[in-house]
Amino acid sequence: MRYLRNDWGLYVAALGLSLVGAALVWSATHTWAGPALAVRHLVNAAIGVSLALLLVGADLRWIRAAAPWLYLAGLVGLLVVLGPLGVTVNGSRSWVHLPGGFSLQPAELSKIALCIGLAMILAEGRDAIRPPGWREVLTAWLLGGIPVALILLQPDLGTALVLGAMTIGVVAASGAAARWTVAALAGAAAAVAAAVTVPLLSDYQVDRLLAFLDPSLDPGGIGYQTAQARLAIG
């Protein structure tokens, strides 16, 4: 009965996008890699669908109990890539090679673990009508700050920004006072400004931030993807 109460449109949409993605991967790579990359994409999609179905059938109390362990597992994965098992791809030491030609980016698992952990911290042990207080909010920021710091050591600025934005978004959606979200956004803006003006980031990372703000600065280079996305939407 639990499966019947779910929004299956979400699963159909995700599966449809995955199949379209597999067709695009095959179209872009079959001339030099054959069907191998498309098949790998489909295998990953099948694994994702299977895990989604298991999650739907899981008891919410079990997920709540597993949240701390999932968070710790995510941190362990982020530490592993900084050690001998980590593999550098595109200048970021953020991957682990697995048997069968597959690879794993622990930061992606940390996104799921952090989302569940934040929900537990902000909702656990309080009245449903009482918004999270300063203790819950600061704890949530601490939970988000640790993986963000580890990801910056790889360094992977894009994923770190995603986790930071997710932390701010979950805290805002939890019903916490608006001043906490305003303070977090102000702090993030100050940190980005400091990182750009003070030599804390590499030239490539600074260029990515500047191109995000104004893709026309380098439309044929670092701002290419953003400019093309605007053209596609147009």
C-alpha positions in Angstrom: 0.0 0.0 0.0 2.9 2.4 0.7 3.9 2.2 -3.0 0.4 3.1 -4.1 0.4 6.3 -2.1 3.5 7.7 -3.8 3.7 10.2 -6.7 4.7 7.8 -9.5 4.9 10.7 -11.9 8.1 11.8 -10.3 9.6 8.3 -10.9 8.4 8.2 -14.5 9.8 11.6 -15.2 13.2 10.7 -13.7 13.3 7.4 -15.7 12.3 9.2 -18.9 15.1 11.8 -18.5 17.6 9.0 -17.8 16.6 7.2 -21.0 16.8 10.4 -23.0 20.2 10.9 -21.4 21.3 7.4 -22.4 20.3 8.2 -26.0 22.3 11.4 -26.0 25.3 9.7 -24.5 25.1 7.0 -27.2 24.7 9.7 -29.9 27.8 11.6 -28.7 30.1 8.7 -28.1 29.1 5.6 -30.2 31.5 6.5 -33.0 34.6 6.2 -30.9 33.5 4.3 -27.8 30.7 2.0 -29.1 27.7 1.4 -26.8 29.9 1.0 -23.7 29.2 4.5 -22.2 25.5 4.3 -23.0 25.3 0.9 -21.4 27.1 2.2 -18.3 24.6 5.1 -18.1 21.7 2.6 -18.2 23.3 0.4 -15.5 23.6 3.5 -13.3 20.0 4.4 -14.0 18.8 0.9 -13.1 20.8 1.1 -9.8 19.2 4.5 -9.1 15.7 3.3 -9.7 16.2 0.2 -7.6 17.5 2.3 -4.7 14.6 4.7 -5.1 12.1 1.8 -4.8 13.9 0.5 -1.7 13.7 3.9 -0.2 10.0 4.3 -0.9 9.4 1.0 0.9 11.6 1.9 3.9 10.1 2.8 7.2 10.5 6.4 8.1 11.7 5.5 11.6 14.5 3.4 10.0 15.6 6.3 7.9 15.6 8.6 10.9 17.8 6.1 12.8 20.2 5.7 9.9 20.6 9.4 9.3 23.7 9.9 11.6 25.4 6.8 10.1 24.7 8.0 6.6 26.2 11.4 7.4 29.3 9.8 8.9 29.6 7.5 5.9 29.6 10.6 3.7 32.4 12.2 5.7 34.4 9.0 5.5 34.0 9.0 1.7 35.2 12.6 1.5 38.2 11.7 3.6 39.0 8.6 1.5 39.3 10.7 -1.7 41.9 12.9 -0.1 44.0 9.8 0.6 45.8 7.3 -1.7 42.5 5.9 -3.0 41.4 9.2 -4.4 41.7 9.9 -8.2 42.2 13.3 -9.7 39.9 14.2 -12.5 39.9 17.7 -14.1 42.1 19.0 -11.3 39.8 17.8 -8.5 40.7 14.8 -6.3 37.1 13.8 -5.8 36.7 10.3 -7.4 37.3 6.7 -6.4 37.6 4.0 -9.1 35.5 0.9 -8.7 35.8 -2.5 -10.4 34.1 -2.9 -13.8 35.2 0.5 -15.1 32.8 2.4 -12.8 33.8 5.3 -10.6 32.2 6.9 -7.5 32.2 10.6 -6.3 31.6 10.5 -2.6 30.5 14.1 -2.6 27.3 13.0 -4.4 26.5 10.6 -1.6 27.2 13.4 0.9 24.4 15.5 -0.7 21.9 12.8 0.2 23.3 12.2 3.7 23.4 15.9 4.5 19.9 16.5 3.3 18.6 13.7 5.6 20.8 14.8 8.5 19.6 18.4 8.3 16.0 17.3 8.3 16.6 15.2 11.4 18.4 18.0 13.3 15.8 20.6 12.4 12.7 18.5 13.1 13.7 16.1 15.8 12.7 16.6 19.4 10.6 19.8 19.0 7.0 20.7 18.8 5.6 20.6 15.3 4.3 24.2 15.6 7.6 25.6 17.1 10.2 26.8 14.5 13.8 25.7 14.9 15.7 27.7 17.4 19.3 29.0 17.3 20.7 25.7 18.6 19.1 23.7 15.8 20.1 26.3 13.2 23.8 26.5 14.3 24.0 22.7 14.5 22.6 22.5 10.9 25.2 25.0 9.7 27.9 23.0 11.4 26.7 19.8 9.8 26.8 21.5 6.4 30.1 23.3 7.0 32.2 20.1 7.6 31.5 18.4 4.3 31.8 21.8 2.5 35.3 22.3 4.0 36.4 18.8 3.0 35.1 19.3 -0.6 37.0 22.6 -0.8 40.2 20.7 0.0 39.8 18.5 -3.1 39.2 21.3 -4.5 35.7 21.2 -6.0 34.2 24.6 -5.7 31.0 23.8 -7.6 29.9 20.9 -5.4 30.9 22.9 -2.3 28.6 25.7 -3.4 25.8 23.2 -4.1 26.0 21.8 -0.5 26.2 25.3 1.0 23.1 26.4 -0.9 21.3 23.2 0.1 22.1 23.8 3.7 20.7 27.4 3.6 17.7 26.2 1.6 16.8 23.4 4.1 17.2 25.7 7.1 14.9 28.3 5.3 12.3 25.6 4.5 12.3 24.3 8.0 10.5 27.4 9.2 13.5 29.0 11.0 13.4 32.7 11.5 14.1 34.7 8.3 17.1 36.4 10.0 19.0 33.2 9.9 18.6 32.8 6.2 19.5 36.5 5.6 22.6 36.1 7.8 23.7 32.9 5.9 23.2 34.6 2.5 25.2 37.7 3.7 28.0 35.5 5.0 28.1 33.5 1.8 28.3 36.7 -0.3 31.0 38.1 1.9 33.0 34.8 1.7 32.7 34.8 -2.2 33.8 38.4 -2.3 36.8 37.7 0.0 37.7 34.6 -2.0 37.8 36.6 -5.2 39.7 39.6 -3.9 42.1 37.7 -1.7 44.2 35.0 -3.3 42.5 32.1 -1.6 41.2 30.4 -4.7 43.0 29.3 -7.9 42.7 31.5 -11.0 40.4 28.8 -12.6 38.0 29.0 -9.6 37.9 32.8 -9.6 37.2 32.7 -13.3 34.2 30.4 -12.7 32.7 32.7 -10.1 33.2 35.7 -12.4 31.8 33.9 -15.4 28.7 32.8 -13.4 28.1 36.5 -12.6 28.7 37.6 -16.2 29.1 34.9 -18.8 29.9 37.5 -21.5 33.4 38.0 -19.9 34.6 34.9 -21.6 31.8 33.4 -23.8 34.2 31.1 -25.7 35.9 29.7 -22.6 34.9 29.5 -19.0 31.5 31.2 -19.7 30.7 28.9 -22.6 28.3 26.5 -20.8 26.3 29.3 -19.1 26.0 31.3 -22.4 24.8 28.2 -24.3 22.3 27.4 -21.6 20.8 30.9 -22.0 20.7 30.4 -25.7 18.9 27.1 -25.3 16.3 28.6 -23.0 15.8 31.5 -25.4 
